[in-house]
């Protein structure tokens, strides 16, 4: 017997992401792809929750017992638009925990906290300058917990043949403390939006970018299956400064049933603290983010997201890894405070339909007014004949006069 129940509730916020460069204010003749922006402050707040329960009893290939998965999250922020100035501030918290019959305790599966501020100044409706600051970390510690006694060793970056023993025959190993790793990103430069339509928005930005990641206390599992021990790899602190480039697209279908976004960012660190003296090309950081959301109903949707990151300087030479994350969620949207939106401009089809409706209504009203006027106006024309017929009288003629008498000679 297997009983499964799953509810996933997630809200997406457009602000705070790399795609914020596409948004421009709507005053002084500057109008951007997001025409719902309003002048002044616009706060928002959304909640996220996840719950999954599975109970197994005598199921082939499954362990008897109850498995639980749940998550909590918050997406909040405030945008400010005035004239050619745009400021977006956002905070997102995403937490996930799971418990299985094999490990009878809750362990975190997701723990991400992001805070971001983005400022744009628009020289034209397609071009301007920007400044951006982003902080990212975790709230809770991370542990590797095993169902059987295990030995963990750390790869020796000085002598790979001599691993460092961390924990022997235990059931858990600490991988990261709270608020570790901690990353700070800052950048400034210019942006351009060459194409802006509802179905497709294209945005580019470039400038000077800096990045600082404090991660020397963080261990990453890099296990060699051929050995009984679990190998761990220690990350490094990273400080970089260089050229930052970004290109992204976003849009939605005509009926708004589906929307998408995708972006690629590159940081070429001309200045860095790499102890292995690798070239700038080897240390170039690449990040890709993509997401597709299908709105089944106004309150429910299906979301698929893909994130790929290549960050070589976090790892020692020869141990570089590419981080890949796939996520598929059934979403139930619940908004506590909705961001104020400006009234959308009607489409040509909507304007034509409204004009036709108004013309029909005017014609109907004119017909009613004419009918009412005809009913209120008295009839005109000859008077009706009397009911009693009067005999006609013969005409009266004057008597004949005698001819005059002639005079005597």
QUIBELSUL-V926639 format. One record per helix or strand of 3 or more residues. SS is the DSSP state (~ for helix, > for strand). FROM is the first residue (numbers start at 1). TO is the last residue. If there is no record, write none. Layout:
BEGIN
SS	FROM	TO
SS	FROM	TO
END
This chain:
BEGIN
>	2	9
~	18	22
>	40	56
>	65	82
>	85	99
>	107	122
>	127	137
>	142	154
>	164	176
>	182	196
>	201	214
>	219	221
>	230	234
>	238	252
>	258	272
~	280	283
>	285	297
>	300	310
~	312	314
>	322	332
>	335	337
~	348	376
END
